[in-house]
């Protein structure tokens, strides 16, 4: 519903750091629920979405950890014609204080397992082993859960599967927060199912890891590690350079955002023929943009978050309206702000500046990381995310471009 108060606000013109920004409120995107909150089922406080096609049907599936309820859940994408309905799901485990869940075939048996990270009283990294038989993949009781003893006593926030030591086995890059916080990796042993044999190695001390991605930033055909560290005077976006098979030391370089509360990040191109841009939302009201220069340094600029939001959370680079120019899509923690703020929005990339557009209505106050994907098969990119405070659960917004 459009409100007079919001329409007036949305017609405001704002100038920021020499960039023309226009705010426009039009029809919000339709929200489709994948799964709702359910206290009895442990589904409270959906905290992040991670994607992968786990059953080989050509449709990308989702795993999510419900932080306040503890359920770790897989959602199987039913395909474009049924995507607006509730998705089939299976709860693969229960972990109190789960912060993150991600797909990874750790034992390389052809069936995707799920790795979850927990903080609070649990403080461990867990693996939820997929059933031996593919026909049992959607049966909750066929899944088993183990923890990695080497990960005990740290508040884990994020995990990413990656073959760190080039031995052909998927390791886990992991990040934690607060006391003894690190970014490091759990080394996959010869027998992956023996979780006591996994070893934890440290890349660097940190304070509060928010996001980890693997990406080849310098074009050497090696996957580097990019991460955001949220707190302290050394907070920022960092790059761990992959030394390749011949090296043992991953060197760290600051990308940008020093001293800022950096949240989730994304990598892509905002300008044609330009090197990839790292974009990161912050709790300081900014979207940080960092471009790698030919001399190996980074150029950092920023944009205001849409509609004057201050508490940014997630960001993605995507051509929302199919005009050939990549735009910026954002989520926010609007519970920190005025009640009438729209927390999910996109910034349209125009030759002479940016225009802010609403995606969500005013329902929902704390959104998380997001993914852009064509779920209904109409050729434009829809938005997948989740929300914690208003218990909206796991859902997607339908792009109205087509």
N, C-alpha and C positions, 0 to 999 in steps of 0.2 A: 504494500500500500504506500502510495506517495503521500507524504505529509507536507503541509504548507511550509512548516519550519525547515524541513530538509530541502525542499525545492529552492527556497530562498538561499540557503547556504550553498547549494550546488551550483548556482549561477555566478558565484564569486570568481573573480579573476585574481590570480596570485602570481607575483614575480619572485623567483628565488635563484640566487647565484647566477644571474644573467640568463636563466632559462625560463621561457614563457610557459606557464602551466595554467590550463583552463580546467575547471571542474564542472562536470556534466552529470546530472542524474537522469537516467532513462529507465526503461523497464529492467528490473532485476532479473537474474537468471533463475530458472526453475530448479528447485532442489529435489533430488531423488534420494531416498534413504536406502542404503545398502544394508545397514543393521542398526537397530535402536539400542539404547541403553536398557539393561535388564539386570537389576540388582541381584536377583536370585542366581542368575547365570554368571555372575562375576563381571558383567559388562557395565562398568562405570568409569568415566574419564578416559575415553578413547584418545590415545596419545601417539599419533603419527601413522602414516601409511607408507608401506614399501611394496614395490611392484615386481612381478616376474610371472611369466607364463609357466606354471608348474606342471600342467598336465598335457602340454603339447598340442592344445586345440587351436592355437593361434590367437587366443584372447588373454590379455594380461590380468593376472590375479593379484590379490592384495593380502598382506598380513598386517595385523595391528595388535598392539598390546594395550589392554585397558588398565591404565595405571591404578585407579582407585579400587577396581574390582578384582584385578589380577588375571583375568582371562587373556590367553594368547590365542588368537583366532586367525584362521585362513578363510578368505572369501573367494569362491570360485566364480569367475566371470561367466555369466550365462550366454554372452554374445549380444550383439546390437539389438536384436528384436525383443529381448527380455531384460535389457540392462536397467530399465526404469523400475523393475520389480525388485523385491528383496532378493539378495543373492544367496545361493546355497553356501553354507559355512560349516566349519568344524572347529571346535575348541581343542587345540593340540596340547594344552597344558595350563597350569595356573601358577603364577609367580607374583607374589605380593610386591607392590612398588615397581612393576615393570615399566620401563621407560622407552624401550625400543624393541622392535621385532623385525627380523629380516630373513629372507630365504637364503639357504646355502646348502648345497649337497656336500656335506663335510666328509662322508664316507664314500662318495663317488659310486653309489650303487644305482644311480639313475633316478632316484626319487628325492625330491627336494625336502630337506629338513628345515627347521626354523630355529634361529638363534635369538634369544631374548636377553636383554640387559636389565638389571634391577639395582635400585638404590634403596635407602631406608634401612630396615632391619635385616634385609636379605643380603644385599651387597655382593652380588655374584653375576657371572655370565652363565647362561644355561643353553643347552641344546635340546630341542624336542625332535627326537628321531622319528623319521617317517616309517610307516609300517613296511614290513618285508614285501607284502603283496600289494600291487598297485590298486587292486579292487577294494582294499581296506583304507585307502587314503582319506576318505571322507568319514571314517569311523573313529570317534574320539578315543575309545578305549584301546585302539590299536596303536596309539602313539605312546612313546615313553620319554621321560624327561631325565636328563643328567645335568649336573653342574660341573664346571671346570674348577677344581681345587686351587689352581694357580691364580685364579681371579678373585679369591676370597678377600673380604675386608676393604674393598674399594667401591665407591658409589658409581656404578657404570651407567653411562648415558647413551652410548651409541656403538654400533658394531657394523663392520663392512667386510664381506668376504673378499679375499685377494691373495694370490700366490706371491707372498712377500719374498721368499727366498728362492724362487724359481726352481722348485723341486717337483712341480707338477701337482702338488696337493693344495687345496684351498685353505689358507690360513684365515685368521680373523684380526683385522685392525680394529682396536677398541679404544674408547676414550671415556674418562671418568671425571668426577668433579670433587671439589673441596679437599679434604685431607688426603695427602699422598696422591693427588690427581696426576694422571699421566695420559699421553697418547702412546700406545704401544701395540704389540701384536702377540696373539696366541699362536704358537707354532704347531701345525698339524703333524702328529707323529706317524710312524709307519702303520700303527693300528689306531685309526681315528676314534673308534668306539671306546678306547681306553682313555677316558677323559683325565685320568690322573697323570698321563704321560704328556699332556699338552703343556708347553712351557711359555711363560709370559716374558716378553722382552720389552724394554722401554725405548721409545724413540726420543721423547722429550718430556720434561715436567710441564704440567698445565694447571689450570685452575677450574675451568668448567667447560668441557667440550659440548658443543651444540650440534655440530655437523661434520661429517667426514665424507669425502668423495674421492674416487680414483679417476684421474684424468691425465692425459699426456699434455702437459703444459708447454714444454719446450720442443716438441716435435721430434724427439729422439726414439720414438716407437716404444717407450717404456712408460708404464702407468705410474704416475706420481701420486702423492697423497696430498689432498687439500683439506684443511680443516679450520673451523672457527672455534676460538677459545674466548668465552664470554666475559670473564671477570679479571680483575687486577689491573695495575698500570701497564702490564704487558699483554693485555687482552688484544685480540686482533685475528686476522685471517693469515694463516701460515701455509707454506708450501714445503713439503718434504720431497726432495729430489731423489728419484730412483737411481741408484748407482749401477743397476744392471747386474748381470751374472758375475762380472769381474770385480765388483766392489762390495764392501761390507758396511759402509757408513752412509746413512741417509742424511744429507745436509739440509738444514732448515733455513728458510728465508721468509722474512715478513712480506706479505703481499699488500696489506693495508689495514685500515681500521684500528690503528694502534690506540689503546686506551678507551675504545668504545665497546659498548655491550652488543657485540655481534651475535646474530642468531643463525638461522639457516641460510645457506648459500646456494647459488646456482652458477653454472658455467655455460656460456654460449656466445653468440655474436650479436651485437647490437648495431654494428656498422659493417656494411659489405666490404670484403677484402681486408678487414681489420683482424688482428689476432683475437683469439677468444677473450671475452670479458668475464671477470668474476664479479658477480653481483651478490650483495649480502644485505639482508634486512637488519635493522638495529632497534634497540629500545630507546634510541636517542632521536627518533623522528626522521631518520635518514635512510636512504638506500645507497649503500656504498658501491661504486663502480671502479674496478681496477683493471687496467690493460697492461699487459707485458710489453715493454719496449724492446727494441732490437739490442740495446746495450745490457739487457738482463734486469733492468730496474722496472718498477711499476709506477704508472701514473694513476693517481687516485682522484676521483671527483665524486660528488654526491648529488642526489635528488631528494626532494621532500617526499615522504610517504604520501599516498593518496589521501585527499580530504583532510589534511592536517593531522593525521594520526601520528601518535608518538611511539606506541609500543608495537613495533613491527615484529613479525615472527617468521613467516616463510616468504619465499620469492621464487619465481620462475621466469625464464626468458621464453616467449612463445609468440607467434604471429596469431593474435586472437581473432582479428577481423579479416584475415586472408588478403591483406593489401600488399603483401610482400615485404613489409617492415616488421621486424621483431619488436614486440611490446613487452611490458613488465607486468606480471600478475603477482599480487601480494595478499598475505593474510596477516592478521594482527591479534594482539591480546587486548581487545577493547574493554575488558572489565576494568582496566586501569584508567579508563577515560570516561567521557560524558555518555549518558545512556542512549543518546540518539545517534551515535557514531555507527557507520557501516564498516565492518571489519574485514570484508573480502572485496577486493577491488582490482581494477587494472588501469595501467597508465598507457594510453595510446601514443605510439611513437609517430609524430608528424615531422615534416621537414623543418618547421619553425618552432617546435616545442612539444609539449606533452599535454594531453587532456586526460583527466581522471574520470573513470566510470565506475559505478557501483556494480558489484556482482551479487552480493548477499543483500537481504533486507536487514532489519535491525535486530533480528533474532540471532542469538549466538554471541558469546562474549570472549571466548578463548579458543581460537583456531590454531592449527598446527602446521607442519610442513605440508606442501601441496605437490601434486603431480598434474601435468597437462597431457591429456590423452583423448583420442576420439572414441568415446564409448558407444555412441549410438550409430556409428557408421555413416554419418552425413557429411564427413569431410572437414569439419572444423574441430578444434580442440576443446574438450570439456575439462572441468576442474574437479579433481578428487582431493578430499581432505577429511578432517574430523574435527570435533569440537568437544570441549570438556565441561564448561560451566553450565550451559543450558541443556546438557545431555542430548545433544542432537545426534550423537553417535558417529557412524561412518557413512558418508554420503558423497554425492557428486552434483555439481551444478552444470546444467545443460546450456551450452553456448548457443545463443539465439541467432548467430550469424547466418546459419543455414537451417 
